Amino acid sequence: MSESRRTFLGAAAAFAAVSAWGAVSLAAQAQGQTGAAPMPFPPPIGGPMPERRVSPADRMKINQEQIKKSSARLAEVVGELQKDLEANDTTNVLSLGVIRKAEEIEKLARQIRTLVRG
């Protein structure tokens, strides 16, 4: 093979590789993906903010307030659920509202349990 053909084929292969790499990078940009990791925000000038430690007594007071609010809401939702079940015939179909209230009751019960555990 002559020298000019080798040069031409080498240049054509390099051009094809660069074109393929460019097409892949454009497709990744169109999908929102980039090869490099995003730059994180710089740290604050004074350094990271120190965490405020809450004493166990303060934490118990906060938990007690949240338990009272959650248990009041739980009692309210249970009453609403009972009214809905008494008002509607649930032998064949449960309404979506009844299911949502039951899920909210479960969520509140779990929240109260985790607060009581500390």
PyRosetta script that sets phi, psi and omega in degrees:
from pyrosetta import init, pose_from_sequence

init()
pose = pose_from_sequence("MSESRRTFLGAAAAFAAVSAWGAVSLAAQAQGQTGAAPMPFPPPIGGPMPERRVSPADRMKINQEQIKKSSARLAEVVGELQKDLEANDTTNVLSLGVIRKAEEIEKLARQIRTLVRG")
pose.set_psi(1, 140.3)
pose.set_omega(1, -176.7)
pose.set_phi(2, -77.9)
pose.set_psi(2, 163.8)
pose.set_omega(2, -177.5)
pose.set_phi(3, -64.3)
pose.set_psi(3, -37.8)
pose.set_omega(3, -178.5)
pose.set_phi(4, -67.5)
pose.set_psi(4, -36.7)
pose.set_omega(4, 177.8)
pose.set_phi(5, -67.3)
pose.set_psi(5, -40.9)
pose.set_omega(5, 178.2)
pose.set_phi(6, -61.8)
pose.set_psi(6, -42.4)
pose.set_omega(6, 179.4)
pose.set_phi(7, -64.4)
pose.set_psi(7, -44.6)
pose.set_omega(7, -179.9)
pose.set_phi(8, -63.5)
pose.set_psi(8, -46.3)
pose.set_omega(8, -179.7)
pose.set_phi(9, -65.1)
pose.set_psi(9, -37.2)
pose.set_omega(9, 177.1)
pose.set_phi(10, -64.9)
pose.set_psi(10, -43.9)
pose.set_omega(10, 178.9)
pose.set_phi(11, -66.3)
pose.set_psi(11, -39.2)
pose.set_omega(11, 179.4)
pose.set_phi(12, -66.1)
pose.set_psi(12, -40.5)
pose.set_omega(12, 178.7)
pose.set_phi(13, -65.6)
pose.set_psi(13, -41.3)
pose.set_omega(13, 178.4)
pose.set_phi(14, -64.7)
pose.set_psi(14, -41.9)
pose.set_omega(14, 179.0)
pose.set_phi(15, -63.4)
pose.set_psi(15, -41.3)
pose.set_omega(15, 179.8)
pose.set_phi(16, -65.4)
pose.set_psi(16, -39.9)
pose.set_omega(16, 179.6)
pose.set_phi(17, -66.0)
pose.set_psi(17, -43.5)
pose.set_omega(17, 179.2)
pose.set_phi(18, -65.5)
pose.set_psi(18, -39.2)
pose.set_omega(18, 178.8)
pose.set_phi(19, -65.0)
pose.set_psi(19, -43.3)
pose.set_omega(19, 179.4)
pose.set_phi(20, -64.5)
pose.set_psi(20, -42.7)
pose.set_omega(20, 178.8)
pose.set_phi(21, -63.5)
pose.set_psi(21, -40.1)
pose.set_omega(21, 178.1)
pose.set_phi(22, -65.3)
pose.set_psi(22, -38.9)
pose.set_omega(22, 179.4)
pose.set_phi(23, -66.7)
pose.set_psi(23, -39.6)
pose.set_omega(23, 179.2)
pose.set_phi(24, -66.4)
pose.set_psi(24, -41.9)
pose.set_omega(24, -179.6)
pose.set_phi(25, -68.4)
pose.set_psi(25, -34.9)
pose.set_omega(25, 176.4)
pose.set_phi(26, -67.2)
pose.set_psi(26, -38.9)
pose.set_omega(26, 178.2)
pose.set_phi(27, -66.0)
pose.set_psi(27, -38.9)
pose.set_omega(27, 178.7)
pose.set_phi(28, -66.6)
pose.set_psi(28, -39.0)
pose.set_omega(28, 178.1)
pose.set_phi(29, -66.6)
pose.set_psi(29, -36.2)
pose.set_omega(29, 179.4)
pose.set_phi(30, -65.8)
pose.set_psi(30, -31.2)
pose.set_omega(30, 178.5)
pose.set_phi(31, -88.0)
pose.set_psi(31, -2.9)
pose.set_omega(31, 178.3)
pose.set_phi(32, 88.7)
pose.set_psi(32, 12.9)
pose.set_omega(32, 179.2)
pose.set_phi(33, -103.8)
pose.set_psi(33, 141.2)
pose.set_omega(33, 174.8)
pose.set_phi(34, -127.6)
pose.set_psi(34, 156.0)
pose.set_omega(34, -180.0)
pose.set_phi(35, -71.7)
pose.set_psi(35, -33.4)
pose.set_omega(35, -178.2)
pose.set_phi(36, -92.2)
pose.set_psi(36, 149.9)
pose.set_omega(36, 177.5)
pose.set_phi(37, -71.4)
pose.set_psi(37, 145.3)
pose.set_omega(37, 179.4)
pose.set_phi(38, -65.0)
pose.set_psi(38, 147.2)
pose.set_omega(38, 180.0)
pose.set_phi(39, -75.4)
pose.set_psi(39, 126.7)
pose.set_omega(39, 178.3)
pose.set_phi(40, -74.5)
pose.set_psi(40, 162.8)
pose.set_omega(40, 177.0)
pose.set_phi(41, -66.2)
pose.set_psi(41, 144.9)
pose.set_omega(41, 178.6)
pose.set_phi(42, -68.0)
pose.set_psi(42, 153.2)
pose.set_omega(42, -179.9)
pose.set_phi(43, -67.0)
pose.set_psi(43, 154.7)
pose.set_omega(43, 178.6)
pose.set_phi(44, -60.2)
pose.set_psi(44, 155.4)
pose.set_omega(44, -174.4)
pose.set_phi(45, -62.2)
pose.set_psi(45, -41.4)
pose.set_omega(45, -178.2)
pose.set_phi(46, -84.2)
pose.set_psi(46, 8.9)
pose.set_omega(46, -176.4)
pose.set_phi(47, 92.3)
pose.set_psi(47, 177.3)
pose.set_omega(47, -179.6)
pose.set_phi(48, -67.5)
pose.set_psi(48, 149.2)
pose.set_omega(48, 179.5)
pose.set_phi(49, -71.0)
pose.set_psi(49, 132.7)
pose.set_omega(49, 178.7)
pose.set_phi(50, -71.4)
pose.set_psi(50, 145.0)
pose.set_omega(50, 179.1)
pose.set_phi(51, -74.2)
pose.set_psi(51, 139.9)
pose.set_omega(51, 178.0)
pose.set_phi(52, -88.0)
pose.set_psi(52, 117.5)
pose.set_omega(52, -179.8)
pose.set_phi(53, -82.0)
pose.set_psi(53, 133.5)
pose.set_omega(53, 178.6)
pose.set_phi(54, -103.4)
pose.set_psi(54, 129.1)
pose.set_omega(54, -179.1)
pose.set_phi(55, -67.6)
pose.set_psi(55, 154.5)
pose.set_omega(55, 179.7)
pose.set_phi(56, -58.8)
pose.set_psi(56, -35.3)
pose.set_omega(56, 179.4)
pose.set_phi(57, -66.6)
pose.set_psi(57, -42.1)
pose.set_omega(57, 177.7)
pose.set_phi(58, -65.8)
pose.set_psi(58, -39.7)
pose.set_omega(58, 179.1)
pose.set_phi(59, -62.4)
pose.set_psi(59, -39.9)
pose.set_omega(59, 179.2)
pose.set_phi(60, -66.5)
pose.set_psi(60, -37.7)
pose.set_omega(60, 177.4)
pose.set_phi(61, -64.6)
pose.set_psi(61, -43.9)
pose.set_omega(61, 179.4)
pose.set_phi(62, -63.4)
pose.set_psi(62, -44.7)
pose.set_omega(62, 179.1)
pose.set_phi(63, -62.4)
pose.set_psi(63, -40.3)
pose.set_omega(63, -179.4)
pose.set_phi(64, -62.6)
pose.set_psi(64, -41.6)
pose.set_omega(64, 178.3)
pose.set_phi(65, -64.1)
pose.set_psi(65, -42.9)
pose.set_omega(65, 179.4)
pose.set_phi(66, -66.9)
pose.set_psi(66, -35.7)
pose.set_omega(66, 177.8)
pose.set_phi(67, -64.6)
pose.set_psi(67, -42.6)
pose.set_omega(67, 179.3)
pose.set_phi(68, -62.3)
pose.set_psi(68, -44.9)
pose.set_omega(68, 179.3)
pose.set_phi(69, -63.5)
pose.set_psi(69, -44.6)
pose.set_omega(69, -177.6)
pose.set_phi(70, -67.4)
pose.set_psi(70, -39.3)
pose.set_omega(70, -179.3)
pose.set_phi(71, -70.4)
pose.set_psi(71, -33.5)
pose.set_omega(71, 175.9)
pose.set_phi(72, -65.6)
pose.set_psi(72, -43.6)
pose.set_omega(72, 178.0)
pose.set_phi(73, -64.6)
pose.set_psi(73, -38.7)
pose.set_omega(73, 178.8)
pose.set_phi(74, -61.5)
pose.set_psi(74, -45.0)
pose.set_omega(74, 179.3)
pose.set_phi(75, -63.3)
pose.set_psi(75, -38.6)
pose.set_omega(75, 179.4)
pose.set_phi(76, -64.1)
pose.set_psi(76, -45.7)
pose.set_omega(76, -178.0)
pose.set_phi(77, -68.4)
pose.set_psi(77, -36.7)
pose.set_omega(77, 177.9)
pose.set_phi(78, -63.3)
pose.set_psi(78, -41.6)
pose.set_omega(78, 177.3)
pose.set_phi(79, -62.2)
pose.set_psi(79, -42.6)
pose.set_omega(79, 178.2)
pose.set_phi(80, -63.2)
pose.set_psi(80, -40.4)
pose.set_omega(80, 180.0)
pose.set_phi(81, -64.4)
pose.set_psi(81, -42.2)
pose.set_omega(81, 178.8)
pose.set_phi(82, -62.5)
pose.set_psi(82, -42.0)
pose.set_omega(82, 178.4)
pose.set_phi(83, -62.7)
pose.set_psi(83, -43.6)
pose.set_omega(83, 179.9)
pose.set_phi(84, -64.0)
pose.set_psi(84, -39.8)
pose.set_omega(84, -179.4)
pose.set_phi(85, -69.6)
pose.set_psi(85, -35.5)
pose.set_omega(85, 178.3)
pose.set_phi(86, -73.1)
pose.set_psi(86, -33.3)
pose.set_omega(86, -176.4)
pose.set_phi(87, -77.0)
pose.set_psi(87, -32.0)
pose.set_omega(87, -174.1)
pose.set_phi(88, -110.3)
pose.set_psi(88, 151.1)
pose.set_omega(88, 175.5)
pose.set_phi(89, -83.3)
pose.set_psi(89, 112.6)
pose.set_omega(89, -175.7)
pose.set_phi(90, -107.6)
pose.set_psi(90, 19.3)
pose.set_omega(90, -179.5)
pose.set_phi(91, -71.8)
pose.set_psi(91, -32.7)
pose.set_omega(91, -177.8)
pose.set_phi(92, -105.3)
pose.set_psi(92, -42.9)
pose.set_omega(92, -173.5)
pose.set_phi(93, -137.6)
pose.set_psi(93, 136.0)
pose.set_omega(93, 172.5)
pose.set_phi(94, -95.5)
pose.set_psi(94, 138.1)
pose.set_omega(94, 178.9)
pose.set_phi(95, -76.6)
pose.set_psi(95, 159.2)
pose.set_omega(95, -179.2)
pose.set_phi(96, -66.1)
pose.set_psi(96, -33.6)
pose.set_omega(96, 178.1)
pose.set_phi(97, -63.3)
pose.set_psi(97, -39.6)
pose.set_omega(97, 178.7)
pose.set_phi(98, -64.4)
pose.set_psi(98, -42.7)
pose.set_omega(98, -179.9)
pose.set_phi(99, -65.2)
pose.set_psi(99, -42.7)
pose.set_omega(99, 179.5)
pose.set_phi(100, -64.4)
pose.set_psi(100, -40.0)
pose.set_omega(100, 178.6)
pose.set_phi(101, -66.2)
pose.set_psi(101, -38.2)
pose.set_omega(101, 177.2)
pose.set_phi(102, -64.5)
pose.set_psi(102, -39.5)
pose.set_omega(102, 177.3)
pose.set_phi(103, -66.6)
pose.set_psi(103, -38.1)
pose.set_omega(103, 178.2)
pose.set_phi(104, -65.9)
pose.set_psi(104, -37.4)
pose.set_omega(104, 176.9)
pose.set_phi(105, -62.4)
pose.set_psi(105, -43.8)
pose.set_omega(105, 177.6)
pose.set_phi(106, -61.2)
pose.set_psi(106, -43.2)
pose.set_omega(106, -179.3)
pose.set_phi(107, -63.7)
pose.set_psi(107, -44.8)
pose.set_omega(107, 179.4)
pose.set_phi(108, -65.0)
pose.set_psi(108, -39.4)
pose.set_omega(108, 179.0)
pose.set_phi(109, -63.7)
pose.set_psi(109, -42.0)
pose.set_omega(109, 176.8)
pose.set_phi(110, -63.7)
pose.set_psi(110, -40.9)
pose.set_omega(110, -179.9)
pose.set_phi(111, -63.2)
pose.set_psi(111, -44.3)
pose.set_omega(111, 179.1)
pose.set_phi(112, -63.9)
pose.set_psi(112, -41.1)
pose.set_omega(112, 179.5)
pose.set_phi(113, -60.7)
pose.set_psi(113, -44.5)
pose.set_omega(113, -179.6)
pose.set_phi(114, -68.0)
pose.set_psi(114, -34.8)
pose.set_omega(114, 178.2)
pose.set_phi(115, -68.3)
pose.set_psi(115, -38.3)
pose.set_omega(115, -179.6)
pose.set_phi(116, -68.5)
pose.set_psi(116, -37.8)
pose.set_omega(116, 178.4)
pose.set_phi(117, -67.2)
pose.set_psi(117, -24.5)
pose.set_omega(117, 177.3)
pose.set_phi(118, 97.9)
pose.dump_pdb("model.pdb")
